Structure formats: C-alpha cells, structure tokens
Amino acid sequence: MKLPNLITDPDTLAGLSHDEAEWAPVGTPRAAFRPKSTEDVRQAVRACAENDVPVVPRGAGTGLSGGANAVDGCLVLDLSRMDRVLEIDRENLLAVVQPGVVNDDLKRAVAEQGLWYPPDPASSPWSTIGGNVATNAGGLCCLKYGVTRDYVLGLEAVMGGPVPYGTAVRVGRRTTKGVAGYDLTGLLVGSEGTLGVVTEITVRLRPSPRPSDTVVGAFSSLVAAGRAVAVATSRGLRPAALELIDRACLQAVEDWKHLGIEPDTEAMLLARAETSEDADGLVTAFTDAGADWTERSTDSTEAEALFAARRLTYPALERLGPLLTEDVCVPRSQVPAMLARIEEIGARHDVRIATIAHAGDGNLHPLLITPPGDDNARIAAQSAFEDIIDQALELGGTVTGEHGVGLLKRAGMIRELGPDAWAVQRAIKSSLDPLNLFNPGKA
C-alpha cells in the first residue's frame, strides 16, 4: 500500500493490536497508520479496498470486548491523533469533535463555557469520543441522562459499498429535531467500526448541572442492595447516578490508592440526587430495603472520593490477575435475581467474582478474577462468563449494555437476536460493506 508513515515495527504493532479484553483473539496486522485528517482516512480506506486489506479502527484501546483487536493482515487505523475539538456552539448547545478527543477533555472544554457533555463511561479520563460512539457507551449518569447515542446529532464517516470505498459521508443534523430519511446516525453509533470509520462527530450538549447530594447505603449482601435498587425504581426515583460496588471492589481500590474508604460492608449503593425530594426518597428506599446504614451528604470532596473509587475499580482489580469483564443488562426489577445468580455461578465454577454495576439501569459488571498463568482457572472463568450471559437472557436481559459485542459477545449476541434479526443485521453489513473491509468478524 502506498501510504506515508506506515508503522511496521513489531513491538509498536503489538501494542496497537488489541484492547483491554482478556483472552479475546488477537491477529497480526500488516501495518498501522495514524491519520490526522479525514483525507488521510479516505486515502487509507481507498488503498485498503484496492489491496484487499481489512481496516480495524481503534481509539485509546480501552475497550473490554475485543472490538479493536487486529485481524491477520489488517491495517490498524489509530485515530488517537485526530484529537481536536473543532467547534463549540454555545448558542445551539452542540460541539463538533474529531474521534480521538478524550471524553474528559471534551467535558473540560465545554465546561469553560458553562456547558456539559453527559455521557461518562468509567474510562472517561482515557477513552475517546470515537470509541464511545463505536460502542454506544453509557456510564454513571446514563440512568437519568441517557447514553452516547442520545447525544450524537451527526457524523462524518468514511464508508464504502453503496458509494466508492474511501468516500466521506455526512449523516445526521445540527438541529434539535430532524427526521429526514432513515436514522443512519443511530445506525453507525454502536456499530463498532463495522460499517465505516467515523472521522467527525457532532454532539448535543446541556447546560452545566446543578450541584447534587450524595446518598450512600450500606448492605449486608449484594442481593439486599439489589432489592434496594428495585424499591427505588418502583417508587419512580430518578437519581443522576445509582452505582453498586461490592466489598471486593472497594478493598482493591483502597489497597491500591489509599483513599481512606474502609470497606466494612458487603455492598454499597452510591447515588447522586439532584433534588432534595430524590435524596430523601433514596434514603427512605434504602432504609426500607434493609440497609445497615444510610447517609446523605452535600460534601463534594467526600462524594468525589466515593465516585473516584467507582471509576478506579477496574484498574485496581486488574492488578490482582487477569480480569474477564462482563457487561450484561437486565430489567431493573430483575437486578436482585441476577445478582443472586452471579453469586451462585461464581460458587459453582469456583471463580472469584467482584461486582460493580450501573445498578439504576440494570447494567451489571461482574469482574471475573483469575490467578496469573492458571489455565484451569481461565477455563472456569470463561465457562462462568457464558453462564452469566445465559442467565441474563433468561431474565429478559441483553448480553451487553455498553461495552459492545466485539469478539467476546458475538455468540451471545446471536443467541439473543435469533436467526431472523441476525439475518437482517448481516444484510445491512453486506449492503454497506460488501467487501467486508471494515472490522471484519466483530459485532
């Protein structure tokens, strides 16, 4: 391929060839390329189409499903240098960014103008907007404010199929409303790079949020915490965030970062309430559900320490050994039952499972921890991983709430969709990417 500055150094390629998904297959790329503009991406895609070279886009590599993993002979398209905030339109509450902009960097840029970009995955200090768009990422605030798709107004993507490969196609709008044609923006969000390479994103913004109260509830078991979530939901409470953290997660963070949080309980619920009524309602719901203790605080320093612990859970546990991360989502009324089944699966397979969750919307993240180099433990963890998927589906849930399908959830997705919906998905892929050039084998 005649592209400038191709990366072929084996060590560099190895680092660009995978995301954070444990044990997901990783191929050997032919080369990598770091574009700085849409035109660079257009040239790369055109060259790959002419030479039958698959294209695997990636951002910061923080994904947890193998969606950015290389396939043999591919070109890894590292979009991290397309990192400019191109426009902030305060009057119309929108921003235009390149895909390599880090989530928290966008938040800081718009905050200077009194604005807010709500989607906030736990990886927001490192993950890119392009990666968030690829997986339709959620985060701590999605319970009240929605996920990435709710904030993407329009996109530019380099595509192929109905247009020549290497064509930059603009979809979506800048207006508050718009229903012209099919929702191609919504289709591309969450497609994990399988339909094209996103090169520009127009996002919706909100005014900066009002200060919130923090409500903490401590529980004697995971299931008891799950019951409190169900009670809060049934009473119509709408906190900005409602997170679950178990004892193992809290202990791992404290052992690593020494934040001064003593994990003296089996499970904790952590909520942000934007009204006094919601805060009072959460205290009552937690107490009625059997909390050992419940506390309401307006201390922002204390609150940030607790939410920092939530965000640090994954890297803290990763220090203990290989970590296989689940991402199932169930109806909120089924959260207690799903937590009980996760505990049973861990005991049956003799697998250590630590659990965090966006509990308010039923999105659970059991983290399966294995000793390094223990093949039997790895096999047991993989079996437990599949059992958790099956139990989530049995309870009316989905195999992924926000991490994406990638490689780890492909079989589970097919089970969830069924043959007819799966056939429709394959038809869309074939129509928009007949060469199967874009991120083949994913989603």
Disulfide bonds with the S-S distance in Angstrom:
none
